[in-house]
C-alpha cells in the first residue's frame, strides 16, 4: 500500500490510496474511485459516463 495519490479521469479528480501490482498487470479502477468521481460504466456503449442520476455532472455528497 502506498500513500494517497491524485487520480484524474476525464477531468475529474479525487485522492485515493493505491497499491503496487507486478509489471504487466492491467490497471483496474474499482468501484470506490468511480463513486468518488461520480461515474458509472455504461454497459451498452462500453464507456464511462457521468452519473445520469445527477445529470452527468460531478456531484459531491457532504454529510
N, C-alpha and C positions, 0 to 999 in steps of 0.2 A: 504494500500500500504506500502510495506517495502522498505528498501534501496536495492540497486543493489546486486545481488548475482552472483557468477560464476557458470554458467550452463555448465556441461560437458556431452556430449553424444558421444559415440563411439570414444573417444579420442580427439574430437574437443570441444573447449570451447569458450564461449562468456560471456559477462556481461549483465544481464537483470534485470529489475525491476520485483518484484513478489508481489502477494497479498495473504492474508490469506483466506482459504476456510474452511468450517466446517470439523471436523474429519469424515473420511469415504468417503469423496468426492474424486473421481478419479482425479489423477494429469493429467492435459492436457498440452501438449506442442503445442503452437499455431504457426501460420504461420510466425510471425516475428522471433522467435528464430530459426526456421528451415531455414529461408532465411539467417540469420546471420551465421549459421553453414554450409550453402551451401548444405543442404539436401533436398531431395524430397521423398514423400511417393510413393512407388511402389505398385499400387493397385492390380496388378496381383499376386505378391508374398506376399502381406500384410507385407511389410518390409520397413525400412528406408534405403535409399541408397544415396551415394554421387551424386550430380547433374550431370547427364550424359552430359549436355551441356558443362561441364567443365572437362570431362574425369573422373568424380568421385572424383577428387581432390578438396581439400578445397581451394577456391579462394576468395580473398578479393577484393572488388571494392573500389578503392581510388579515391575520387573526390576532 
